[in-house]
Amino acid sequence: MVKELQSEFGKRLRFIFRNFPLTNVHPQAMLAAISSEAAAIQGNYWEMHDMLFENQRNLSTNAILKYAKELKLEMQQFEGNLSNPGIKKNIETQFYGGMRSGVNATPTFFINGQILTDSWEGDGLSIFLNDNFPG
């Protein structure tokens, strides 16, 4: 859905992503978030993000290492970054910032700094954006 909106709105839409790993619901969410950030260091954040999303039923460490190899990441650097405490701290900071901003589920969207409480499913988000950011 986000990719469709990016295509539809082009430069009128600025998309900012923050990690919000719900570890009580998804036990591997923190590892997945760390993996995306570790891939980002090598310029492959979205590629890893998409790989993890497409394979969310298998987010074991071994599976994530396999995904990193498929993305042709430099493995020694990637593996080192998986245990980088600064990456985990950054994700935790994003998580607590989300909580302070009223986030309690994923995905959560903000439009011009305001949390979107209306439905974003279907065409809801696109209609909202078109109504508020025409042309």
Long-range contacts (C-beta under 8 A, 24 or more apart in sequence): 1-120, 1-125, 4-126, 5-125, 5-126, 5-129, 8-126, 9-129, 9-133, 12-133, 13-129, 13-133, 17-49, 18-94, 18-97, 18-98, 19-91, 19-94, 19-95, 20-94, 20-95, 20-98, 20-103, 20-106, 20-108, 21-91, 21-95, 22-105, 22-106, 26-56, 28-59, 28-60, 30-88, 30-91, 31-59, 31-61, 31-64, 31-82, 32-56, 32-59, 32-64, 33-91, 34-81, 34-82, 34-87, 34-88, 34-91, 35-64, 35-67, 35-68, 35-82, 37-81, 37-87, 37-90, 37-91, 38-68, 38-78, 38-81, 38-82, 38-84, 38-87, 39-68, 39-71, 39-73, 39-78, 41-77, 41-81, 42-73, 42-74, 42-77, 42-78, 44-71, 44-73, 47-71, 48-73
